[in-house]
Amino acid sequence: MSAVFAIAPALPLGKSGKFVAGAYLVFVVLILVYVAIMAMRAQRTERELAALQRDVEAARARDAETEREAVRA
């Protein structure tokens, strides 16, 4: 396989070099946008989980208070 690469001439980029660079730039920008979107979704999910945890703790506290009042009565 290396013999094929040794005899094959290097292809000059010429005018296509700009297009290759542009394609890489677009690819990198798309990756960065994707990562930013995933980070925003992760933050939103963390906020929602924290709110749910607060709600569950509040409900448990209410249930515990209700149970204490039922025991007193």
Secondary structure, DSSP 8 states (H G I E B T S, - for coil): -HHHHHHS-----TTHHHHHHHHHHHHHHHHHHHHHHHHHHHHHHHHHHHHHHHHHHHHHHHHHHHHHHHHH-
